[in-house]
Structure formats: C-alpha cells, structure tokens
C-alpha cells in the first residue's frame, strides 16, 4: 500500500527540467534595497551580500566573487492555483521543486500570464498564490552571512516596485546553467534602525576583502563543502547611483565593478532612481 501511495504522489508532482514545449525559464524573486545610515558621516549606505563561489569553467577551477542584493526566490504557496492561472510548467531543478521556488520552465506563450499574476499579487498580496515576503529571505541570509538573527522590529520595510526583464538572457544559475531566462523582481526598500545591527554590518564589511572570501571558499571546498563563502559589502548609495548614471544605457546593464568590487547585474534592478532599459518598472 505504501509503495502505491508513493507512486501516486510522484505522478501528481510537477515535473523538472525543460521540454520541447516548456523551454523558457522564468525566475521570480524578491530583492531588498537594504539601507542603513553610517553614524560616522551620516551617509546613506546600501548593504549587499558578497558571495564567493567555486565553479568549474572549461575544466578549470575558478572562484567568482560578486556582490548581489539580499533576497531570494519567490515561493509558490498554492501550486495548483498557479498551474490553473498560467498553464503547464516544470521546476528548473529538484531543489526548486523541493522548496517550491518560482524558478520554472514555461511555454513562452504563458509569459504574459505570469507577469499578470505577479502584478496582481503586488497590488493584492492576500491572493495567496505566491509568497514573496522579504522577511523570510532576509532572516535566512543574515544567519548565513553574519551568523546573526534579525527580526522585524529592527528594520522598516515597504514595497517599492515590481520590475521585469522581458528579454531572455542566459542564466549562470548552477541549477540550470545556460538556460534562456526572463525575470521578475519584487523590489522592497528596507531601512535598518538598530544601531547594534548597523555596527555588525559595517564591521563585517571591513573584516573581509574579496581575496579573503576567495580563500575561504577554496578552504570550504577542500573541507568537503560546496566551495562558498559569504560576507557583507556596504557601499555609499548616492555614489552608487551616480556610478550607474555615468555609463551609457547599454553598458550600465552589464557586469560592472564599483571600487574594484564586482557587482551582480541585478544590483541595477534595485536602482529605480536610474533610467534603464534592461529592467523595466512594471508597477511602483
């Protein structure tokens, strides 16, 4: 009886991986514009997660360091209702299926339906098909990056915009490398007001260089881990906005370095103050 039940459950599960029909990968995530005030000079600062990741590239081992926004994948709270709204889909990996992450393959004809559903949730979160709460991701990443707990009375957060990347680009995501991917981001602006937490972020920023993170990621791989290391990068927000505005539109949409720190391309998605053509503001 148990084996029959397992078989039936497996049959009801959403599939994994691209097919001939389901060949457009979609990634939907919440990103957090995490702002703090530097008590030393009163400047507004943007806190990013700095990651070092070991990867195999053309039979060579390399460790990539990038700063990216805090945040993570939106999760499906009601898989069946989502299926009814947008049509057939597959998850991009077993990991995404296990965690109900909205990293999926769809029929390209369903893309507008996905955007419509995400917009409806931005206007009315009570619909309940998607879970895009930024608090869950922020708590998880602070624990991983700083070994610190963070709770909602230590910061203020509000929804700022939903931005869309309509033009598919190849993803570097390790779960489905090379897949043509469109993206939707819910942008939240959060301001940390707890002085102790601000001090911890600034101290972490000073403690680790990018070189330190590469060494830690390599050590993690030697010890049987996944070859990863995390820290915080804190940058002056006004200077970062000016930095992006200093480049022609096409260049500001690509990989850039600010003060020799490589920035993930989706940092630009946070910059709603910067005119851009890669990430279009769908609602704000």
C-alpha positions as CSV (number, residue, x, y, z in Angstrom):
1,X,0.0,0.0,0.0
2,X,2.8,2.4,0.9
3,X,4.5,1.9,-2.5
4,X,1.3,2.6,-4.3
5,X,0.7,5.8,-2.4
6,X,4.3,6.9,-3.2
7,X,3.8,6.2,-6.9
8,X,0.6,8.2,-7.0
9,X,2.2,11.1,-5.2
10,X,5.1,11.1,-7.6
11,X,2.7,11.2,-10.6
12,X,1.0,14.3,-9.1
13,X,4.2,16.2,-8.7
14,X,5.1,18.9,-11.2
15,X,7.9,17.8,-13.5
16,X,11.5,19.0,-13.5
17,X,13.6,20.4,-16.4
18,X,12.9,21.9,-19.8
19,X,10.9,20.1,-22.5
20,X,10.2,20.9,-26.2
21,X,7.2,23.0,-25.2
22,X,8.3,24.2,-21.8
23,X,11.6,25.9,-22.8
24,X,11.5,29.4,-21.4
25,X,13.0,29.6,-17.9
26,X,11.4,32.2,-15.5
27,X,12.9,33.4,-12.3
28,X,10.8,35.4,-9.9
29,X,12.5,36.8,-6.8
30,X,12.2,39.4,-4.1
31,X,15.2,41.8,-3.8
32,X,15.8,44.1,-0.8
33,X,17.3,47.6,-1.1
34,X,18.8,47.4,2.3
35,X,19.6,50.9,3.6
36,X,21.5,52.0,6.7
37,X,22.9,55.3,7.9
38,X,26.6,55.4,8.7
39,X,26.8,57.1,12.1
40,X,30.3,58.3,11.3
41,X,29.4,60.6,8.4
42,X,25.6,60.4,8.1
43,X,25.7,59.0,4.6
44,X,23.0,56.5,3.4
45,X,24.7,53.2,2.6
46,X,23.4,50.2,0.6
47,X,24.2,46.8,2.1
48,X,24.7,43.9,-0.4
49,X,25.5,40.3,0.1
50,X,29.0,39.4,-1.1
51,X,29.5,35.8,-2.2
52,X,32.5,33.8,-3.4
53,X,31.6,30.6,-5.3
54,X,33.8,27.9,-6.7
55,X,32.9,26.9,-10.2
56,X,34.3,24.6,-12.9
57,X,34.8,26.5,-16.1
58,X,36.2,24.7,-19.2
59,X,37.9,22.2,-16.9
60,X,39.4,24.9,-14.9
61,X,38.6,25.8,-11.3
62,X,37.8,29.4,-10.6
63,X,36.3,31.3,-7.7
64,X,33.9,34.1,-8.6
65,X,33.2,36.9,-6.2
66,X,30.2,39.1,-6.7
67,X,28.1,41.5,-4.6
68,X,24.3,41.0,-5.0
69,X,21.1,42.2,-3.4
70,X,19.8,40.5,-0.3
71,X,16.7,38.5,-1.2
72,X,15.8,35.2,-2.9
73,X,13.3,33.3,-4.9
74,X,9.6,33.8,-4.5
75,X,7.8,30.6,-3.4
76,X,4.6,29.0,-4.6
77,X,2.1,29.0,-1.7
78,X,-0.6,27.3,-3.9
79,X,1.0,25.3,-6.7
80,X,-2.4,24.1,-8.2
81,X,-3.8,27.6,-8.4
82,X,-0.6,28.8,-10.1
83,X,-0.9,25.9,-12.6
84,X,-4.5,26.9,-13.3
85,X,-3.6,30.5,-13.9
86,X,-0.6,30.2,-16.2
87,X,-0.8,26.6,-17.6
88,X,1.7,23.8,-17.5
89,X,5.1,24.4,-16.1
90,X,8.1,22.5,-14.7
91,X,10.5,23.4,-12.0
92,X,14.1,24.1,-13.1
93,X,15.6,21.6,-10.7
94,X,14.8,19.1,-7.9
95,X,15.9,21.7,-5.4
96,X,13.4,24.3,-6.7
97,X,10.6,21.7,-6.6
98,X,11.5,20.7,-3.0
99,X,11.4,24.3,-1.9
100,X,8.6,25.4,-4.2
101,X,10.8,28.2,-5.6
102,X,9.4,30.1,-8.5
103,X,12.3,29.1,-10.8
104,X,10.5,27.3,-13.6
105,X,10.2,26.4,-17.2
106,X,7.1,27.6,-19.1
107,X,5.7,27.7,-22.6
108,X,6.8,31.1,-23.9
109,X,3.1,31.9,-24.7
110,X,2.5,31.8,-20.9
111,X,4.9,34.6,-20.1
112,X,2.3,37.4,-20.1
113,X,0.1,35.3,-17.8
114,X,3.0,35.0,-15.3
115,X,3.5,38.8,-15.4
116,X,-0.2,39.4,-14.9
117,X,-0.4,37.1,-11.9
118,X,2.7,38.7,-10.3
119,X,1.3,42.1,-10.8
120,X,-2.0,41.1,-9.2
121,X,-0.1,39.9,-6.2
122,X,1.9,43.1,-5.9
123,X,-1.4,45.0,-5.8
124,X,-3.1,42.5,-3.5
125,X,-0.8,40.1,-1.6
126,X,-3.8,38.5,0.0
127,X,-4.4,36.5,-3.2
128,X,-2.1,33.9,-1.6
129,X,-0.8,32.0,-4.6
130,X,2.7,33.4,-4.2
131,X,4.9,34.0,-1.1
132,X,7.2,36.9,-1.7
133,X,7.7,38.1,1.8
134,X,11.2,39.7,2.2
135,X,11.4,39.0,5.9
136,X,11.9,35.3,5.5
137,X,14.8,35.6,3.0
138,X,16.4,38.4,4.9
139,X,16.4,36.4,8.1
140,X,17.9,33.3,6.3
141,X,20.7,35.4,4.6
142,X,21.7,37.2,7.8
143,X,22.0,33.9,9.5
144,X,24.2,32.5,6.7
145,X,26.3,35.7,6.1
146,X,26.6,37.2,9.6
147,X,25.6,34.4,11.9
148,X,23.1,37.0,13.3
149,X,19.4,36.9,13.9
150,X,17.3,39.7,12.6
151,X,13.7,40.4,13.4
152,X,11.1,42.8,12.0
153,X,11.4,45.3,14.8
154,X,15.0,46.0,13.8
155,X,14.1,47.4,10.4
156,X,11.3,49.1,8.4
157,X,10.3,47.7,5.0
158,X,8.0,48.7,2.3
159,X,7.2,47.5,-1.3
160,X,8.8,49.9,-3.8
161,X,8.3,48.4,-7.3
162,X,8.0,45.3,-9.5
163,X,10.5,45.2,-12.3
164,X,10.5,42.9,-15.3
165,X,13.3,41.7,-17.6
166,X,11.4,40.8,-20.7
167,X,14.3,39.9,-22.9
168,X,15.6,36.4,-22.1
169,X,19.3,36.1,-21.3
170,X,21.3,33.0,-20.5
171,X,21.5,32.3,-16.8
172,X,24.6,31.4,-14.8
173,X,22.5,29.8,-12.1
174,X,24.1,26.5,-11.2
175,X,20.8,24.6,-11.2
176,X,20.2,25.3,-14.9
177,X,23.3,27.0,-16.5
178,X,22.8,28.5,-19.9
179,X,19.0,28.4,-19.9
180,X,17.4,31.4,-21.6
181,X,15.7,33.2,-18.7
182,X,13.3,36.0,-18.2
183,X,13.0,37.6,-14.7
184,X,10.6,39.4,-12.4
185,X,11.7,41.1,-9.3
186,X,9.7,42.5,-6.4
187,X,11.8,45.3,-5.0
188,X,11.5,46.1,-1.3
189,X,13.1,49.1,0.4
190,X,14.3,48.2,4.0
191,X,15.9,50.6,6.4
192,X,17.8,49.2,9.4
193,X,17.4,51.3,12.5
194,X,19.0,49.1,15.1
195,X,22.5,50.6,16.0
196,X,24.0,47.3,17.1
197,X,23.0,45.6,13.8
198,X,24.3,48.5,11.8
199,X,27.7,48.2,13.6
200,X,27.8,44.5,12.9
201,X,27.2,45.1,9.2
202,X,29.9,47.8,9.0
203,X,32.4,45.6,10.9
204,X,31.7,42.6,8.6
205,X,32.3,44.9,5.6
206,X,35.7,45.9,7.0
207,X,36.7,42.5,8.1
208,X,36.8,40.7,4.8
209,X,38.4,41.6,1.5
210,X,37.3,39.9,-1.8
211,X,40.6,38.0,-1.6
212,X,39.7,36.7,1.9
213,X,36.4,35.4,0.5
214,X,38.2,33.6,-2.3
215,X,40.5,31.9,0.2
216,X,37.5,30.9,2.5
217,X,35.6,29.5,-0.5
218,X,38.6,27.4,-1.5
219,X,39.1,26.2,2.1
220,X,35.4,25.3,2.2
221,X,35.8,23.2,-0.9
222,X,38.9,21.4,0.5
223,X,36.9,20.5,3.6
224,X,34.1,18.9,1.5
225,X,31.8,21.9,1.2
226,X,30.3,23.5,-1.8
227,X,33.1,26.0,-2.2
228,X,31.2,29.0,-0.9
229,X,31.8,32.0,1.4
230,X,29.7,35.0,2.2
231,X,30.1,38.4,3.7
232,X,28.6,41.9,3.5
233,X,29.5,44.8,1.2
234,X,28.4,48.2,2.3
235,X,28.5,51.0,-0.4
236,X,27.6,54.7,-0.4
237,X,24.2,54.8,-2.0
238,X,24.3,58.2,-3.6
239,X,27.7,57.5,-5.1
240,X,26.5,54.2,-6.5
241,X,23.5,55.9,-8.2
242,X,26.0,58.4,-9.8
243,X,28.2,55.5,-10.8
244,X,25.5,53.8,-12.8
245,X,24.3,57.0,-14.3
246,X,27.8,57.7,-15.6
247,X,27.6,54.8,-18.1
248,X,25.7,54.7,-21.4
249,X,22.5,52.7,-21.1
250,X,23.8,49.6,-22.7
251,X,26.9,49.4,-20.5
252,X,25.1,50.0,-17.2
253,X,23.1,46.9,-17.9
254,X,26.1,44.7,-18.0
255,X,28.6,43.5,-15.4
256,X,30.4,46.4,-13.6
257,X,32.9,46.9,-10.8
258,X,32.4,49.6,-8.2
259,X,35.6,50.5,-6.2
260,X,37.0,47.2,-7.6
261,X,34.1,45.1,-6.3
262,X,32.3,43.1,-9.0
263,X,28.6,43.7,-8.9
264,X,26.0,41.2,-9.9
265,X,23.9,42.5,-12.9
266,X,20.7,42.5,-10.8
267,X,22.1,45.2,-8.5
268,X,20.9,47.5,-11.3
269,X,17.3,46.2,-10.7
270,X,17.5,47.9,-7.2
271,X,18.4,51.3,-8.8
272,X,14.9,52.5,-9.5
273,X,16.4,56.0,-9.4
274,X,18.5,55.1,-12.6
275,X,16.9,55.2,-16.0
276,X,17.5,51.8,-17.7
277,X,16.2,49.6,-20.4
278,X,17.1,46.1,-19.1
279,X,14.8,46.1,-16.0
280,X,11.5,47.9,-16.7
281,X,9.4,49.1,-13.9
282,X,6.1,47.3,-14.3
283,X,4.4,48.9,-11.3
284,X,5.6,51.2,-8.5
